[in-house]
Amino acid sequence: MKYMIAKPSEYLIVTGSGITDIKLAKKGWIWPMQSARTFDISPMNYSFDVQAMSIEKLPFTLPAVFTIGPRDDVDSLKRYAKLIAAHDMSGSHVTDLIKGIVEGETRVLAAGMSMEEVFKGTKAFKQEVFNKVQLELDQFGLHIYNANIKQLVDIKGHEYFSYLGQKTQQEAANQAKVDVAEAKYKGDTGAKEREGLTLRNKAKVEAETKIYTKNRASEARQQEVKVRNFSLTVQYNLRANASTTCDLWIRMIFSSFKDIPLSIAARIPVPEFHLEFQATTGGISPTSLSFGLFVIDQDDIILTRRAFHQVDAETKIFENLREAEVAEANATLAAQKAQWEQTTKIAQIEADRTASIRDAELTRDLEKKKALAETERLRGQALARATVDYEVNVQATNAQAYKVQKEADAIFYTRSTEAEGVQKEADAFLYRQQKQADALLYAKEKEAEGIRIMAQAQAAYVTSMLSAFEGNVGAFHDFLMIDRKVYQEMGQINANAIKGLEPKVSVWTTGNSSADGSAPSAAQPIADVYRMIPPLFSTIKEQTGMNGLPNQGMPTLHFMPQNGNSAVAARK
């Protein structure tokens, strides 16, 4: 009796007295007539390169790494303890078991799927393999803790996935080139459109700026002309007090301009002097007089109408000049607008033509890429079809060769087996013959030895018997015949020989003796012969139904009784 404790990753299996099946425990007492051992439930990694074949008979390799260990529940642990625990998890037995399950399920799944389905639905294919393998491992109490199925790999000599990957890469590269060309086309077109729009806006702004500048200059000049209409030529006598006269004329002159308010501050430059003044209804204050607009004569101030008309004429001339300049500016602006519009239209046309040319170039490149992609696709399809046909033919040829080889092997095996059988039979027959010969030889030897011993015994017996009969051989012979029941056996044999027969007995006499006992005559033998022949033929006929001899030319014998004896008479 002992107390056992399992490690954290182990379990105890207890069997024996008092336990119906098996008992799982982490610790406990092991009683007499009980057996206990531990097993580890730590998972192990198993790496496989599973080779499978699709429905098109295209082979491929599926690298996989499975982390497998016992499932931690009572039923699974019991199944594991019964079936697997006795073997090492890293040993060949468990590895071959798991590998067989993985390869079998993978091949069954792959055989019902096309290569395209396997390649595109890799995730679903991996999950299906995982589920199928787990379903098979459940009966052994094993659980897949992790399954890492790597990328599908081509078998050497079969580059399907490589070609398919190249096709996908080329399609992606071509699409990227098309996208780049499209983006470049949009960028170039947008840039040209923005340049044209910029030029149009620039021309528009410049034109509007020039128009605004001209308008402002014209307005300024018109305002200058209106202000200059207020120019006065006066003579002012510093000694005289002419403020009333001056005030009157100023109001009169200002009142002729209805669109200008009476209260105005102006600063008008003149070549000789500069006078700042303020026109008011109250007149010109002394403080507002300074050198400026007024021409001052020390003698007097005289506002002449002639000077006023001269100023008006100059104003008209100035206005006409300004209008001419405005018209010239408008004409120049119109010409510039036309030139700018022409430049804008040319730029727009160039942008449109450039976009069309670029579009045509991109379309041409796109068609070329499409043609190349279609060529690659057709080449890939043809190559895949040729590969499939080649593989099918190779498989069919291999199958036929394998079949022929197997048939030849079967014939060779059959003939070898038959030859071995014949050889075995010959050996057995020879052995049997040898044994029979040995047995026969042994039997003969033993028989000869027995005969010799018997002969010796008989010799001793005969010697003793002859001594007993005092050398009388005849008496000894009779004794042997009687002692060994030879006479009885002879009688029995003869009786058995005639048993059941119904013989016909013919008795005839030849009369070779006379009743009186006298001696026969010399002709008696001839007479006996003649008497014997006819009864012989009659006997043959009676017993066999056949005539012994023809009756023609043969003498007929008549038997006549004579003195109690048969008499024979011969006649022809």
Phi and psi in degrees as a GROMACS rama.xvg file:
@    title "Ramachandran Plot"
@    xaxis  label "Phi"
@    yaxis  label "Psi"
@TYPE xy
-152.207  162.87  LYS-2
-111.534  123.728  TYR-3
-116.556  144.336  MET-4
-129.216  130.746  ILE-5
-91.1526  155.009  ALA-6
-73.0037  169.211  LYS-7
-57.8856  -32.9642  PRO-8
-98.7709  19.2706  SER-9
-127.522  163.126  GLU-10
-132.461  154.393  TYR-11
-95.1312  136.046  LEU-12
-110.27  118.932  ILE-13
-116.919  128.562  VAL-14
-133.933  162.36  THR-15
127.552  -150.48  GLY-16
-62.6533  131.701  SER-17
84.0104  -1.00755  GLY-18
-119.549  123.244  ILE-19
-68.5658  -54.0998  THR-20
-113.592  -93.4196  ASP-21
-138.311  159.318  ILE-22
-125.314  129.254  LYS-23
-103.433  135.346  LEU-24
-156.491  160.554  ALA-25
-92.8691  -23.7159  LYS-26
-161.401  160.617  LYS-27
162.888  170.047  GLY-28
-82.938  137.076  TRP-29
-105.858  110.909  ILE-30
-87.1771  165.713  TRP-31
-58.0422  149.014  PRO-32
66.4639  23.1714  MET-33
-126.208  150.586  GLN-34
-123.827  143.762  SER-35
-143.496  145.308  ALA-36
-152.399  164.391  ARG-37
-108.458  154.842  THR-38
-140.723  147.16  PHE-39
-92.379  139.257  ASP-40
-109.535  14.9579  ILE-41
-67.384  135.825  SER-42
-71.7347  156.893  PRO-43
-125.69  154.231  MET-44
-95.2363  135.109  ASN-45
-128.537  121.474  TYR-46
-106.366  133.681  SER-47
-135.982  150.938  PHE-48
-116.674  89.5198  ASP-49
-79.8014  126.745  VAL-50
-100.73  122.399  GLN-51
-131.456  175.541  ALA-52
-140.402  134.379  MET-53
-79.3701  -177.677  SER-54
-68.2935  -22.5548  ILE-55
-86.1517  8.61837  GLU-56
65.2225  34.4966  LYS-57
-98.7287  118.598  LEU-58
-78.8917  151.985  PRO-59
-154.3  164.808  PHE-60
-113.662  135.357  THR-61
-116.585  95.5967  LEU-62
-71.3767  132.265  PRO-63
-143.835  145.549  ALA-64
-127.141  118.843  VAL-65
-112.544  133.472  PHE-66
-102.333  108.426  THR-67
-126.142  140.096  ILE-68
-157.772  173.163  GLY-69
-63.173  141.5  PRO-70
-75.8633  134.938  ARG-71
-87.588  66.454  ASP-72
-141.983  162.664  ASP-73
-61.7722  -50.0133  VAL-74
-62.535  -45.3061  ASP-75
-64.9085  -40.7356  SER-76
-64.8946  -35.6565  LEU-77
-66.5326  -43.948  LYS-78
-62.2662  -42.2506  ARG-79
-63.5819  -42.2669  TYR-80
-63.1226  -36.0185  ALA-81
-76.4889  -38.6319  LYS-82
-101.582  -36.2099  LEU-83
-116.88  -29.5669  ILE-84
-59.6718  -26.4954  ALA-85
-70.7476  -15.1327  ALA-86
-107.394  156.928  HIS-87
-75.6644  131.167  ASP-88
-62.2797  -28.5149  MET-89
-93.6306  3.37267  SER-90
-79.0424  172.795  GLY-91
-68.4473  -29.3924  SER-92
-63.9653  -52.9433  HIS-93
-68.2822  -39.556  VAL-94
-61.1973  -46.1026  THR-95
-64.2452  -36.3916  ASP-96
-62.6957  -50.7182  LEU-97
-66.3663  -40.9679  ILE-98
-62.0967  -40.9934  LYS-99
-62.5134  -41.3176  GLY-100
-65.7785  -46.6338  ILE-101
-62.9924  -47.9851  VAL-102
-63.7494  -41.6544  GLU-103
-63.0285  -49.2516  GLY-104
-66.7388  -38.7396  GLU-105
-64.3185  -43.8029  THR-106
-66.6085  -37.9737  ARG-107
-64.0473  -43.8025  VAL-108
-66.7014  -44.114  LEU-109
-66.5155  -32.1548  ALA-110
-66.1957  -21.0468  ALA-111
-100.779  8.87708  GLY-112
-126.87  149.078  MET-113
-80.3624  163.583  SER-114
-64.6033  -34.2654  MET-115
-65.3885  -41.0459  GLU-116
-65.5493  -40.1171  GLU-117
-64.5922  -41.0404  VAL-118
-72.77  -44.0298  PHE-119
-79.0105  -36.0359  LYS-120
-99.8851  46.1572  GLY-121
-60.7911  -40.9006  THR-122
-64.9226  -46.5828  LYS-123
-65.1305  -38.354  ALA-124
-62.8849  -43.6872  PHE-125
-62.5418  -43.4222  LYS-126
-64.3056  -38.4478  GLN-127
-65.8209  -41.1381  GLU-128
-61.7116  -43.6733  VAL-129
-58.7659  -47.1139  PHE-130
-64.7256  -44.2059  ASN-131
-64.9086  -42.826  LYS-132
-65.4488  -41.4742  VAL-133
-63.1102  -37.952  GLN-134
-62.3616  -38.1354  LEU-135
-74.4821  -33.7715  GLU-136
-74.8436  -19.1252  LEU-137
-60.8433  -33.4588  ASP-138
-72.0391  -12.4453  GLN-139
-104.127  3.51691  PHE-140
75.5257  20.5299  GLY-141
-102.533  153.766  LEU-142
-134.492  139.014  HIS-143
-88.3122  108.783  ILE-144
-79.0001  -30.5348  TYR-145
-158.038  142.409  ASN-146
-134.668  120.64  ALA-147
-116.925  100.786  ASN-148
-97.237  117.641  ILE-149
-79.692  -176.4  LYS-150
-66.3658  142.231  GLN-151
-61.7686  140.671  LEU-152
-124.172  141.396  VAL-153
-73.9168  147.223  ASP-154
-80.6152  145.881  ILE-155
-56.1416  126.971  LYS-156
96.7369  -8.77223  GLY-157
-130.097  97.945  HIS-158
-103.081  47.0991  GLU-159
-66.6833  -50.4457  TYR-160
-64.987  -34.3845  PHE-161
-63.2922  -47.6877  SER-162
-64.6274  -39.1214  TYR-163
-65.609  -40.2343  LEU-164
-64.9603  -40.948  GLY-165
-62.1487  -39.7459  GLN-166
-61.7726  -46.0356  LYS-167
-63.017  -41.5612  THR-168
-63.142  -43.0645  GLN-169
-64.366  -42.3351  GLN-170
-62.29  -42.6014  GLU-171
-64.6483  -42.0433  ALA-172
-63.733  -43.9605  ALA-173
-63.747  -41.8952  ASN-174
-64.2955  -38.3309  GLN-175
-63.9944  -40.8936  ALA-176
-62.9624  -41.9783  LYS-177
-63.0191  -42.8704  VAL-178
-63.4843  -41.2935  ASP-179
-63.3125  -44.7781  VAL-180
-63.2078  -40.2388  ALA-181
-64.0592  -44.0432  GLU-182
-64.2177  -40.1202  ALA-183
-65.3775  -40.0343  LYS-184
-61.2583  -46.8262  TYR-185
-63.3159  -39.0109  LYS-186
-65.0704  -46.525  GLY-187
-63.1522  -44.674  ASP-188
-63.0897  -45.0303  THR-189
-62.722  -38.9089  GLY-190
-63.5202  -44.7987  ALA-191
-63.1133  -42.436  LYS-192
-62.0545  -41.477  GLU-193
-67.4507  -38.3583  ARG-194
-62.449  -45.8184  GLU-195
-62.6065  -43.1803  GLY-196
-63.213  -38.338  LEU-197
-63.5626  -44.2023  THR-198
-62.6244  -42.9068  LEU-199
-62.9394  -46.1057  ARG-200
-64.4296  -39.2417  ASN-201
-62.8721  -46.2001  LYS-202
-62.9287  -40.2885  ALA-203
-63.9642  -44.6609  LYS-204
-64.8813  -44.1239  VAL-205
-61.5152  -43.0853  GLU-206
-63.5945  -46.9957  ALA-207
-62.2571  -36.5866  GLU-208
-64.6943  -45.3238  THR-209
-63.8386  -41.7644  LYS-210
-61.7623  -45.3027  ILE-211
-62.2857  -41.2953  TYR-212
-63.032  -45.3356  THR-213
-62.728  -43.4556  LYS-214
-62.097  -44.268  ASN-215
-65.3  -39.3376  ARG-216
-64.3079  -41.4219  ALA-217
-64.4175  -43.5414  SER-218
-61.6811  -40.229  GLU-219
-64.2002  -40.8041  ALA-220
-68.854  -39.928  ARG-221
-62.0061  -42.5548  GLN-222
-62.5066  -38.485  GLN-223
-63.8567  -40.1387  GLU-224
-64.0687  -44.2015  VAL-225
-62.4279  -40.7465  LYS-226
-67.049  -38.209  VAL-227
-68.2808  -19.9245  ARG-228
-62.8083  -16.8359  ASN-229
-86.6027  0.224845  PHE-230
-65.644  135.718  SER-231
-127.32  142.185  LEU-232
-107.288  112.824  THR-233
-127.3  159.975  VAL-234
-120.642  126.215  GLN-235
-119.275  125.258  TYR-236
-95.9753  113.096  ASN-237
-64.8849  -24.6617  LEU-238
-80.8315  -23.5128  ARG-239
-91.8049  149.991  ALA-240
-97.5557  90.5433  ASN-241
-111.19  30.9909  ALA-242
-63.8908  -35.0332  SER-243
-66.3238  -48.0527  THR-244
-60.3525  -45.7574  THR-245
-62.1645  -43.6964  CYS-246
-63.2932  -38.7938  ASP-247
-62.8596  -50.8462  LEU-248
-63.9693  -37.4788  TRP-249
-65.399  -44.513  ILE-250
-63.9794  -36.6219  ARG-251
-65.5955  -45.3939  MET-252
-65.5872  -43.9125  ILE-253
-65.7975  -32.9145  PHE-254
-71.233  -15.4939  SER-255
-75.9917  -12.9232  SER-256
-108.441  96.2286  PHE-257
-69.6898  -27.2734  LYS-258
-86.2773  1.58156  ASP-259
-115.459  129.368  ILE-260
-64.1381  156.053  PRO-261
-71.4956  -33.0694  LEU-262
-90.4882  110.176  SER-263
-146.661  142.708  ILE-264
-110.857  125.515  ALA-265
-137.002  153.323  ALA-266
-133.947  105.03  ARG-267
-112.05  121.445  ILE-268
-79.6699  140.052  PRO-269
-132.688  159.487  VAL-270
-62.8708  -38.2163  PRO-271
-90.166  -51.2482  GLU-272
-133.343  170.09  PHE-273
-138.588  121.955  HIS-274
-125.181  124.301  LEU-275
-96.6368  130.28  GLU-276
-142.28  166.612  PHE-277
-130.657  120.17  GLN-278
-90.9654  123.284  ALA-279
-137.848  167.234  THR-280
-70.2716  -17.7069  THR-281
-89.8737  3.10676  GLY-282
98.1403  -175.473  GLY-283
-96.7134  120.661  ILE-284
-75.8115  152.189  SER-285
-60.9874  -28.862  PRO-286
-74.353  -16.6386  THR-287
-87.6074  -5.80352  SER-288
-82.833  132.945  LEU-289
-158.5  170.914  SER-290
-66.1562  134.996  PHE-291
172.53  -114.617  GLY-292
-67.751  -33.6414  LEU-293
-86.5193  141.281  PHE-294
-92.3678  117.067  VAL-295
-99.9658  125.012  ILE-296
-107.749  129.545  ASP-297
-64.1667  -23.3078  GLN-298
-76.8783  -52.5457  ASP-299
-161.296  171.278  ASP-300
-116.975  115.204  ILE-301
-125.942  119.274  ILE-302
-92.3254  110.417  LEU-303
-97.6074  146.052  THR-304
-71.281  -26.5792  ARG-305
-63.3308  -46.0846  ARG-306
-61.3747  -38.0571  ALA-307
-62.4362  -44.8403  PHE-308
-65.4709  -36.0803  HIS-309
-62.849  -41.5848  GLN-310
-64.5565  -39.589  VAL-311
-63.3347  -40.8942  ASP-312
-64.7398  -43.6678  ALA-313
-62.0254  -36.1984  GLU-314
-64.0697  -43.0154  THR-315
-61.7996  -43.0775  LYS-316
-61.1532  -43.4319  ILE-317
-62.748  -40.6012  PHE-318
-63.4138  -42.0654  GLU-319
-63.5519  -42.3602  ASN-320
-61.3485  -40.8196  LEU-321
-66.321  -39.5524  ARG-322
-64.6315  -38.1952  GLU-323
-64.0923  -42.6386  ALA-324
-63.0626  -39.7061  GLU-325
-64.2729  -43.0029  VAL-326
-62.2549  -42.3748  ALA-327
-62.7656  -41.6369  GLU-328
-63.6001  -39.5235  ALA-329
-64.9353  -40.784  ASN-330
-64.4287  -44.7898  ALA-331
-60.489  -41.4987  THR-332
-63.1288  -42.0856  LEU-333
-63.018  -42.3022  ALA-334
-62.9902  -42.6049  ALA-335
-63.7136  -40.5877  GLN-336
-60.5768  -44.9677  LYS-337
-61.754  -43.2577  ALA-338
-64.2242  -41.3856  GLN-339
-66.2929  -40.8269  TRP-340
-63.3895  -40.3339  GLU-341
-62.6272  -44.6736  GLN-342
-61.9053  -41.2502  THR-343
-63.5883  -45.499  THR-344
-62.8211  -42.1481  LYS-345
-61.9995  -43.1516  ILE-346
-62.9237  -40.1501  ALA-347
-64.1216  -43.8894  GLN-348
-63.2758  -44.1141  ILE-349
-61.3576  -40.8625  GLU-350
-63.4144  -43.9968  ALA-351
-63.2611  -44.9726  ASP-352
-64.7058  -41.4624  ARG-353
-62.6379  -41.7957  THR-354
-63.4316  -41.2272  ALA-355
-64.6283  -43.391  SER-356
-62.996  -43.8401  ILE-357
-65.2146  -38.6915  ARG-358
-62.1045  -42.7686  ASP-359
-63.9002  -42.344  ALA-360
-62.9217  -44.7224  GLU-361
-65.0336  -38.6182  LEU-362
-62.735  -42.8716  THR-363
-62.4483  -45.9294  ARG-364
-62.5315  -39.7048  ASP-365
-62.8641  -43.3719  LEU-366
-63.5257  -39.7412  GLU-367
-61.541  -45.5256  LYS-368
-63.7738  -40.3957  LYS-369
-62.393  -42.2524  LYS-370
-62.668  -43.1963  ALA-371
-64.0957  -42.0048  LEU-372
-64.1007  -42.3882  ALA-373
-64.1665  -39.3742  GLU-374
-61.9129  -44.6266  THR-375
-64.1001  -39.3075  GLU-376
-63.4087  -46.6288  ARG-377
-64.3284  -38.9776  LEU-378
-63.6383  -41.9523  ARG-379
-63.3708  -43.1277  GLY-380
-63.1145  -45.782  GLN-381
-63.4036  -41.1305  ALA-382
-65.1293  -42.3899  LEU-383
-63.5069  -42.4586  ALA-384
-64.8279  -43.589  ARG-385
-63.5054  -39.5981  ALA-386
-63.0405  -42.9513  THR-387
-63.3134  -46.1509  VAL-388
-61.2316  -42.0217  ASP-389
-62.0145  -44.9293  TYR-390
-64.3668  -40.5964  GLU-391
-62.548  -45.5942  VAL-392
-63.6568  -41.7413  ASN-393
-63.1243  -43.3679  VAL-394
-64.6751  -41.588  GLN-395
-64.5773  -43.2859  ALA-396
-63.3681  -44.1371  THR-397
-62.539  -39.6748  ASN-398
-64.3754  -42.6604  ALA-399
-64.7479  -44.6876  GLN-400
-62.9649  -40.8889  ALA-401
-62.7961  -40.9297  TYR-402
-63.6762  -47.3665  LYS-403
-61.5074  -42.823  VAL-404
-62.23  -43.3662  GLN-405
-65.6343  -39.1546  LYS-406
-63.3213  -44.0131  GLU-407
-62.5854  -42.5075  ALA-408
-62.0358  -39.3272  ASP-409
-65.3509  -44.0755  ALA-410
-62.867  -45.3908  ILE-411
-61.3572  -42.7465  PHE-412
-64.6973  -41.2403  TYR-413
-63.0448  -47.5522  THR-414
-66.518  -39.7951  ARG-415
-62.3316  -41.4275  SER-416
-64.701  -42.4758  THR-417
-62.7653  -43.7058  GLU-418
-62.2379  -43.0092  ALA-419
-63.4605  -38.0803  GLU-420
-64.0235  -44.188  GLY-421
-62.4688  -42.1522  VAL-422
-61.9538  -43.0987  GLN-423
-63.6711  -42.401  LYS-424
-63.2812  -43.3949  GLU-425
-61.848  -44.4242  ALA-426
-62.298  -41.4751  ASP-427
-65.6654  -42.0505  ALA-428
-63.6267  -44.6716  PHE-429
-61.7399  -43.2374  LEU-430
-63.109  -41.9835  TYR-431
-64.24  -43.6012  ARG-432
-62.9611  -42.2426  GLN-433
-61.6513  -44.2713  GLN-434
-65.9435  -40.0064  LYS-435
-64.3977  -43.0195  GLN-436
-62.4743  -43.1569  ALA-437
-62.169  -41.647  ASP-438
-66.2373  -42.3256  ALA-439
-63.6857  -43.6064  LEU-440
-61.0542  -44.2387  LEU-441
-63.1199  -41.454  TYR-442
-64.6283  -43.1104  ALA-443
-62.988  -43.1359  LYS-444
-60.9802  -45.5178  GLU-445
-65.404  -38.7943  LYS-446
-63.9679  -44.8125  GLU-447
-61.8852  -41.3813  ALA-448
-63.9902  -39.5016  GLU-449
-65.8282  -41.9691  GLY-450
-61.7344  -42.2821  ILE-451
-61.4925  -46.2483  ARG-452
-64.043  -41.4168  ILE-453
-64.0365  -41.5874  MET-454
-62.1442  -41.8441  ALA-455
-62.1643  -41.803  GLN-456
-66.3535  -41.2439  ALA-457
-64.5906  -39.2591  GLN-458
-61.437  -42.6819  ALA-459
-65.8265  -38.3004  ALA-460
-65.3847  -47.5893  TYR-461
-61.1378  -41.9064  VAL-462
-61.3196  -43.2787  THR-463
-69.1387  -38.311  SER-464
-68.9227  -41.8544  MET-465
-61.6759  -36.1888  LEU-466
-65.0919  -37.3052  SER-467
-68.0551  -36.6292  ALA-468
-89.712  8.62829  PHE-469
58.8668  39.3438  GLU-470
81.1601  8.77257  GLY-471
-84.161  104.441  ASN-472
-70.5227  -40.8947  VAL-473
-62.3723  -43.1341  GLY-474
-64.5361  -39.0694  ALA-475
-64.962  -37.7383  PHE-476
-63.3788  -47.3638  HIS-477
-61.5388  -37.4087  ASP-478
-62.8967  -43.5096  PHE-479
-64.3392  -42.0611  LEU-480
-62.1161  -39.3414  MET-481
-77.344  -40.6945  ILE-482
-66.5377  -37.1963  ASP-483
-92.978  8.44377  ARG-484
57.2161  41.3069  LYS-485
-69.4641  -41.5572  VAL-486
-64.7876  -41.9604  TYR-487
-61.5926  -42.8436  GLN-488
-66.4007  -38.3635  GLU-489
-63.2419  -42.8626  MET-490
-64.3281  -40.4115  GLY-491
-64.4613  -41.4584  GLN-492
-63.4271  -45.0256  ILE-493
-65.2975  -38.3442  ASN-494
-64.9024  -41.3056  ALA-495
-66.47  -29.5865  ASN-496
-69.3405  -37.666  ALA-497
-102.323  9.99874  ILE-498
-69.1254  130.341  LYS-499
84.7655  -1.65984  GLY-500
-83.7409  151.051  LEU-501
-120.858  76.0456  GLU-502
-72.0081  146.178  PRO-503
-101.285  114.326  LYS-504
-102.111  121.425  VAL-505
-108.731  125.506  SER-506
-118.376  123.658  VAL-507
-138.325  154.883  TRP-508
-117.512  153.041  THR-509
-100.339  -0.827282  THR-510
65.717  42.4013  GLY-511
-80.8034  3.45117  ASN-512
-140.749  152.077  SER-513
-101.786  159.013  SER-514
-70.2448  -27.6165  ALA-515
-88.1746  -3.06941  ASP-516
82.686  16.1777  GLY-517
-78.7717  161.04  SER-518
-73.9547  142.843  ALA-519
-67.2854  160.061  PRO-520
-83.5176  175.364  SER-521
-71.5087  -26.917  ALA-522
-87.3688  3.01908  ALA-523
-61.9524  -42.9332  GLN-524
-58.7504  -40.2781  PRO-525
-66.1353  -40.7257  ILE-526
-63.1061  -37.5613  ALA-527
-64.2915  -39.6711  ASP-528
-61.677  -47.3809  VAL-529
-62.9898  -31.6911  TYR-530
-72.9403  -28.9072  ARG-531
-79.4522  -36.4176  MET-532
-62.6873  -51.1397  ILE-533
-61.0913  -44.4668  PRO-534
-61.3018  -29.6368  PRO-535
-64.755  -46.3921  LEU-536
-64.6604  -39.7853  PHE-537
-63.8506  -38.7519  SER-538
-65.0067  -43.0804  THR-539
-60.2746  -42.1212  ILE-540
-66.6813  -40.7463  LYS-541
-66.438  -38.99  GLU-542
-86.3859  -29.0352  GLN-543
-116.752  -15.4899  THR-544
78.0848  13.5751  GLY-545
-117.121  144.941  MET-546
-79.8788  132.638  ASN-547
-71.5843  -47.2489  GLY-548
-142.714  154.236  LEU-549
-64.5564  147.94  PRO-550
-79.0833  -18.0569  ASN-551
-70.4536  132.795  GLN-552
77.7379  3.39757  GLY-553
-105.06  140.771  MET-554
-73.082  148.846  PRO-555
-105.103  131.574  THR-556
-103.387  133.999  LEU-557
-115.525  128.412  HIS-558
-94.62  124.035  PHE-559
-125.134  133.523  MET-560
-69.0358  136.918  PRO-561
-147.94  109.38  GLN-562
58.4397  41.862  ASN-563
78.8154  -4.60652  GLY-564
-111.429  162.396  ASN-565
-78.0561  131.12  SER-566
-106.572  143.035  ALA-567
-119.846  129.797  VAL-568
-120.76  137.213  ALA-569
-111.122  136.871  ALA-570
-147.964  157.661  ARG-571
